[in-house]
Every structure is written in C-alpha cells, then in structure tokens.
Amino acid sequence: MNLVFLNSLEKATEEGNICTAQVTIGESQGTWMVMWNETREDGRRVQECWYEGLRWEEMLAVFRERVFAKQCGGYKPIVQVNVSEIDVLDRRTAYIQRLHFYGEKHANEELFDKLRDWRFKQASRDGKAAYLIATNRLLKMISAFVPHTEEELLHLPGFGKAKSAAYAADIVAITATFQRGTDFPLSWVAESIDPGELNAWLLQENERKRKAEEEKREIKHKLLEAIVRGEKLDELQEQTKLQRRNLLQLFEELDREGYDLQSYIEGQLEQVPEPERELAWKAFQQQGDRYLKPILQTVYDQKELTAQDTDRVYEWLRMLRIKFRRENERKAVEAS
C-alpha cells in the first residue's frame, strides 16, 4: 500500500485529556483506501475503514464527509485541510450554492405552488418545456427570498436579463402579495446558514449528481446497443423508461460525443414524407438550427396539429437537425 496522505488530529475531552487520531489515504494497484485510526481516552485503539474502491472522486467525497464530521465532533487537524464541500468551490459558486440551499430549506410552499401554476400556464402559452421557463430550484429560491421588484429578482442565480424581460412582471405580481422577513441584497445568507447542514446538503447533491451521471452512462450504453439492433423509438422508450423528449436529448448528446448515428437517423426520417423534410431542411438553411419552433411553423399550420402530432414533429425535426449539423460540419472540413 502506497501512502498518499496522512494527517493527525486531536480532541480535548471534558476531563482535560487529549484523544489523538490519524487519517490516511493509500493506494494499491488502483484501489484507494481511507483509514481512520483513533486512540480513545481509555487507551483503546480503534481502526475504521472509511473507503475501499476504485474511484478517486468517490473516495475523496467520503474522505471529506467523514473528516468534516470528525471536526464537527471536536477533532482539530494538526495540518489544516479543506474538507468542507463549500471550501473547494470558488467564491461565486459557493455564493450560489448557499442561495440554493437556503431556497430549499426555507421555501414558502404556498408561494411555490402559485409560481408553479404560473409556470405551467406560461409554458403552455410559449410551447416550451416548463423547466425552460424556470426550474423548481429557481422557483423555490423566489418563494424563499420573495423579491418584490424586478431589480430584486435579478439577484437570484438563474434569472438573467432575458428571463426578466419575459417573465419578471408576472412573477413580481405574484410575489408582491406575500410578506417576507428578509431583505435584499442577500449578503446576509452565508451567516444565517448552519455549516454542518450546508455541508450535508452539498454532499447529498454531489451524490445525487454522481448517481445521475452513472445512470445516464448506463442508459447511453443501452441506447447504443438498441440503435445497432435498429430498434424503433417506441421500443427504445420502453427499454429506457425515458420521456421521448429526454430520449431525443440523449441522441443529440451521443451525436456531439462523436458516435455515428447517421444510418439510424436516415431510417427514422424515411417515415416522414419527403416534401416535409425538404421544407424543414430549407428552413434550417434560412433560419438556422438553434430553435425548432420556427421550423415547425414554416412546415405546418400549427393550428391543425394536435399536441401529440406536435410532439412527433419535434422528434423528427430533432433527428433532421442532427443530420443538418453533421452535413454542415462535413462541408466545413472539406472547405478548409
């Protein structure tokens, strides 16, 4: 075992004695280990294995979590190291994370529900997914801090000038009817948060993200296998249990990562009448490929489409957009 890190810690007891401990990180043939060795008041030596595994990031997260817990219990390291999750973040990110945590902990449920109702109606009017209007996290922050003006609303991360121009007036019309016990600017938030609670929340958030990334990798692997077999979107959806919008987003991610999906996409597009494909292709050339709604409006009279029809059109437009972008990239390479 190669010793990579060692630190000693001490804790004073109520009787005035000193308990000592050591925490070590070691590595052997790619396996990481985190060990805790403690000498207690009665002289007993206790050894704990906090982690044994292959993943550096997972090991580091366990190390920080457990050492931070020991520090909260009174242990002080001889050599100071950053073990709190907030300490490893840059100043701006740490500030944003504190606002997120405060919003999660102090959300006004009544106001949050009213904001969600507004978001649902606005998303229907705009023809957008609700999260593109505002995420649940942003709505919880709004409900916790209760901005009464558009200027105050801009203090919240995730609400920039574009969203302010589109939605601030509607949101403030709702929040202004609620009282609040805090004020803007939000420099007071850091002092109002318990460091232990914040650290536990950040650890949970990091673990949630790690699990989400693992699940996404597994789904992408299954998706690639199903694509090779030539399975249809309905079959892919059944296997992955994803909403079709999320399924198509994964297609786009796989394409950006360099996987060759062209033959599969061609097969899916063959089900779309050629005149409609040609109209959409010309619309991409003329209007660009960033937004799909203008392309749909060019190809169809949206009043004649049902909600289900619209969803299906967006599916093949996403596929066509992947093909369009690949074609443009090929031409750019040939021209260079």
N, C-alpha and C positions, 0 to 999 in steps of 0.2 A: 504494500500500500504506500503510495507516494503522498506525503503530507503536503497539502496545498495551502492550508490556512490554519492558524492556531491563535486563540485569544483566551486570556484568563479573565475571570470575573470574580467579584467579591460582594458579599451581602452582610450587612451588620444586623444582628439579631436584637430582640428586645432586651436580652440579658447582657448585651455588650460584646458578645462573641462575634467572630467572623467566619462565615461559610465561604468556601472557595470552590471554584468550578473552572472547567476548561471546555471550550467548544472547538471542534476541529472539523476541517473538510479534507477528505482524502480521495484519491483516485487510483483505481487498479484496473488495467485493461478495459478502459472505457466505462467502468462502473463507478459512480460517485457515492460517497458515504458522508453523512454528517453525524458526528458523535458528540454526546454531552456527558462529561464526567464531573460528578459533584461530590464534594466531601461535606457531609452534614454536621450539625452541632455535636452529635454523639460520636463523631469519628467514623461513621459508616460511609463507605464509598459506594456511590450509585452510578451506573452507566446506562445511558439511553441511546438507542439508535434512532435518530430522527428521520433519516432518509437513506435508502439504498436503491439506486436505479441508474438509468442511462441518460436521463435528460438534464442538461445543465440548468435550463431556466426553471424547471420544476424543483430541482434541488435548491437553487438559490431562493426561490419563493418560500420553501419550507424553512430554510435557514433563517431568513429574515423574520418570518412569522414567529418561530419558536424563540429566537433570541429576544425579539421585541417583547414577547410575553414574559420572559425571564426578567427583563429590565423593568417591566411594569410591576413585577413581584419583588423588586428591591435590588436585584443584581446590577452592579455597575462594572462595565468593562474596563480593564486596565488600559487597553488601546481602544479609543473611540472609533466605532464604525457605524455607517449609516444602515440601519436595519428597518427603520420605518419606511413603509411604501411611499410616503409623501416625500421623504428625503431624497429619493433617487429621481424625482421629477424636476424639470426646470421650473422656474418661478411662475411663468404663465400657466403651464399645465397644472401645477399644484393649486393655483388660484381657482382654475376652472373646476377641478375635481372637488374642491371644498364646496363650491356653489352647487355642484351636482349632489353631493352628499347631503347638504342642508336641505335641498329641494326634496330629496327622497324622504328625509326624516320629518320634515315639517310641512308637507303638502296639505293644503286645505282641500279636503275631499269634495266638499260641495262646489267650490270654485273649479276644481279639477274636472268634475263631471260636466259642469256648464261649458268649460273650454273644449272638452271632448265632443260635446253635442255640436258646438260651433264648427269644430274641425271637420266633423262628418258631413255637415251640410256644405261647407266650403269646398271640400274635396269633390263632392258630387257636382257642384257648380263648375269647378275647374276641370273636371275629368282627370283628376290626379289621385294617386295613392295618398291616403291620409298622412302617412309618415313624411311625405314630401312637403306637406303644409307645415307640420310641426310634430316632432317626436313626443312620445309620452314623457320623456325626461324633461324636455323643454316646457311642456305644459305643467309638469309638477313644480318646476322652478318658478314659473309665473304664478302658480297658485300659492307658493310658499312666500315669495317676496312681494307679491301683489303690486306691481307697478301701476301707477295712476296716470302716467303720461307716456307719450311715445318716446321721449328722451330717456325716461327710466327704463323702458322696455329694452332699449339698446344696450343697457348694462349687462344683459344676460347673454352668455355664450350660446351661439346657435341662432341668434336673432339679429341679423345684419340689416343694412340699409334696404336691400331688395325686398326682404320679407316685411320690413317696417312699412315700406311704401304700399305694399299689397294688403297687409293684414293688421297693422298696428291700430288703426282707428276702431276696427271691430273688436279687437281684444281689449283695448282700454275701455271701451263702452261696457264691457262685462266686468272687468276688474275694478273699475271705479265705483261700483256698487258694493264693494266689500271693504271692510275696515282692515287695517294692518297694524301690527305692533312694532314693526321695524321701519327702517328708512334707507334711502339711497344717498350717497354711494354705498357699496357693500363691503367696505374695508373692515367692518366690524365682524364679519363672518368667521374669520380664522380664530379669533379669540373666543367665540361662542361655542366652538366645537370641541368635544372631548377627543383627545389624540388617540386613545385606545379604540374608541368606537369608529373613528375615521379609518384607522389602520385595518381594523377587522373588515370594514366595508370595502376598502381597496383590495384586500386580499380576496374577498369573495368575488369582486368584479374581475380581477385578474384570472381567477379560477374559472369563472363563467366564460371569459373570452377564450381561455385555453381549450375548454371543452367544446365551445362552438367551433373553433378552428379545427379541432380533431374531427368533429362530426362532419364539417364541410369537406375535409380531405377524404373521408370515407365515402361521402356521397359522390364526390367528383370521380373517385375511382370506380364506383358502381356505374356512374353515368357513362364513363368512357367505355366500360365493358359492354353496356347496353347499346351504345352507339355502334360499336364494332359489329354487334349482332343485328343491327338495322332495325331495332325496335322503335315503335311509333311513340309520339309524345304521351299519349294516353297510358301506354304501358310503362314509360319512364316515370310518369307521375305516380302511378300505382306503386312502383317499386320504391321510389324515394320518399313518398308521402309528403311531397312539397306542393305548395300552391304553384300553379302554372307560371305566374309572373316570376316567382323565385327560381323556378326551373330554368326559365329562359335567361335569367340573370347569370346563372351558373354557366350556361352555354357561352355567354359573352365573356365571362372570366376565363374559361378554358381557351377560347379563341385568343384572348390577349396573352395568355401564357404560352401560346405557340403551338397548341395542338391542332392537327389538321382535321377540320370538321366539314370541309367543303363538299365531299361526296354525300355526306349525310344531309347537309343543308339543301343540296340540289334535289335530293329525293323528296324532302319535305315540301320544297317550293313547287314541285311538279303538280301538287294537288291544287295550286292556285291558278286560276285562269290567266293565260299569258297576257292578255290586254291589261289586266290589273297590275301585273308585275311590271310591265313596261311603263305604265303611268307612274308607278311608285319610284321606279329607277330614275326616270326623268325628273321627278320631284326632288329626289335626293341630290341630283346633279345641280338643280337650280336653287334649292333652298338649304342645302347642307344636310348633314345626318345627325345633328345633335338632338333634335326633338322629333318625335314620331307623330304627334297630334297634327301638325300642319300637313304631313304627308298623307295621313288618313283622310283629312278633309279635302285634299286635292283629288284623291282617288274615288271617294264615295260621298254621297249626300248623307251626312251623319244622322239626319232625322229619320232615315229609312232603316237604320241599323238598330237592332235590339242590343241590350247590354252584353248578351252572350256573343252576338255577332261581332261587336266591337272588340271584345277580349280576343277572339280568334284572329281578327285582322291584325291587332297589335302583335300577336305571336308570329305571324309570318313576316310582318314588317321588321321585327327584330332579326329574324333569320336573314332577310334580304339585306338588312343594314350590315350584318357581319360580312356577307358576300361583297357588298359595295365597298366596304372599307378595305377588305383584302385586295380587291381589284385595284383600288387607288394606290395601295402600298406597292403592288407589283409594278404599276406604271411608273411610280416614283423611282423605284430601284432601276428599272430599265432606262429611265431618262438620265440617271446620274452617271 
